[in-house]
Amino acid sequence: MPNWTLHHGDTLTLLPTLDTPVDAVICDPPYNSGGRTMTERTSRTAREKYLSDSGRSHGFDLGDFTGDNRDQRSYLAWLSLILAQCHRLTRPGGAALVFSDWRQLPVTTDALQAAGYTWRGIAVWHKPNARPQPGRLRQNCEFIVWGSNGAMVPGNDPVYLPGMFSGSQPSGKNRQHITQKPESVMRELVRIVPAGGTVLDPFTGSGTTGVAALAEGRHFVGIEQSASYADIARPRLEAAA
């Protein structure tokens, strides 16, 4: 049976204490983005950045999270340090899949490579329900920067994953995190790990990556800094397991 572990605390503090190898790191770090100017990026809460009308129209009761106000240089340094610890834990040939928006795409690719991973490419997460923008192109895509710990060996029964994934964020009572990803998308992504392998998510949030991993017959190790979100993730993981 798949098993799981969820650690509560700062990921940069906890990662160095872990020593169990994992087959892939799949994570959605705080983008530290969401604004045209430095003031907009650093003075607003995550809820104000990522929910329309600061969440008044939907999800107002969703918990906020910290750590989303770094400037560009500190974000690069911070993410590089975290991914370096993830690289230490990733088995040879294992993968790293890191979500990003368009603003942070260049710095995320830099952090992945600075951490020691071989950069393999960029996949697209298409969001069908993104809001139209008058006179502008709709921002209905986010990205998955991915790489590997050295050479990848497909094996005798390789998986064939697409380069674009489409799915809308959960809504209503199913929306449990400000930046929650669709479970359907995450269930596809965790298949990059061999059956029975282990997925590490150092930014667990409400636990969707872990739920997807367990549903697909993989093991899961997660870290979540927010106590309120860790309390949401645990029963979801228990139910999935």
Helices and strands as residue ranges (DSSP letters): E 4-8, H 11-14, G 15-17, E 22-27, H 38-43, H 46-50, G 52-55, H 72-89, E 90-100, H 105-114, E 118-126, E 141-148, E 164-166, G 172-174, H 183-189, G 190-192, E 198-201, H 208-215, E 219-224, H 227-240
